[in-house]
C-alpha cells in the first residue's frame, strides 16, 4: 500500500482562531438592537475584566472587540479605538 504525502502548496491557509467572549458579544448585540450603539459601560466593563480582574485574557478581549466593531457608531469609534489600543498594549 502506498501512502501519498500531503501537498502543502495547494494554497491551504489555516483559519485564525478567534476566542470571542459570548457574554460581551450578546450584550453588544442587545445594546445595538435597543440603542443603535454600544455604551461606554460596555467598554468599561470589558476593560475592567481584562485589566483589573483578569477574568478575560487580552487576546479574548481583542477578538471580542473586533467582532463587536460593527455595532459601534461613528460617533463612538474614537473612544472604542482608544480603548482597543489600551487593552492591546496592557
N, C-alpha and C positions, 0 to 999 in steps of 0.2 A: 504494500500500500504506500502510495506516495502522498506526502503532505505538502501542499503548496505554501510558500511563505506569504506573509502579509505584505501587501503593496501599500506603503505609506505615501506614495507620491500621487495618489489619486485626487488629492485636494481635500482630504478629510481634515476638518477642523473641530477640535473638541469644544463643545459649548462651555461658556464660562458659567460656573455655578453661582447662583445668587441666593443669599440667605436673607430673604425679606421677612421682617418681623410681621407676622399676620395681625397681631393686636393693633399695631400702629397703622398698618395698611387699611384695615377695616375702619378704624376711626377716621382716617383721612377720607375714605370714600363716603362715610356718613356725613362728615362735615361738608364735603363738596356738594352732596345732594341737598343739604339744608341751606348752606350759605353761599355756595359757589366758590369756596376757597377754604384752605386750611387755616387754622387760627394760630396765633402766637403761643397759646397754651400748648398746642400740639407740639410745636417746635421745642418749646422749653422743656416739656415733659420728656421728649426723646433725648434731648441734650443731657438732662439730669440723669436719666437711666444709663447713659453711656459714661459720662464724665464723673459724676458724683457717686453713683451707686454701683456701677459696673455690672448691672443686670443684663445689658446688651453689649455685645462686642462692637468695636469700632467698625469692623467690616460689615456686620449686620446692619448697623445704622446707616452706613454709606449706601448699601444696596437698597435699604428701605427708602432712603431719601431720593435715590434715583428713580425708584418705582413710583413715588408719590409726586415727583416733579410735574407731572401732567395736571395735577389738581391745584397747583399754585397759580394764583392770578399774577398778571404782570406787575401790579402794584406791590405785591408781596415778594416778588422774586429777589430783590436786593437783600432783604433780611434772610430769606431762605438760603441764598448763596453764601452769605457771610457765616451763617450757622453751619452750612455744609463744609466750608473751609476750616472752621474752628474744630469741628469733630474730626475732620481728616487729619489735622495737624496735632490733635490732642495726644 
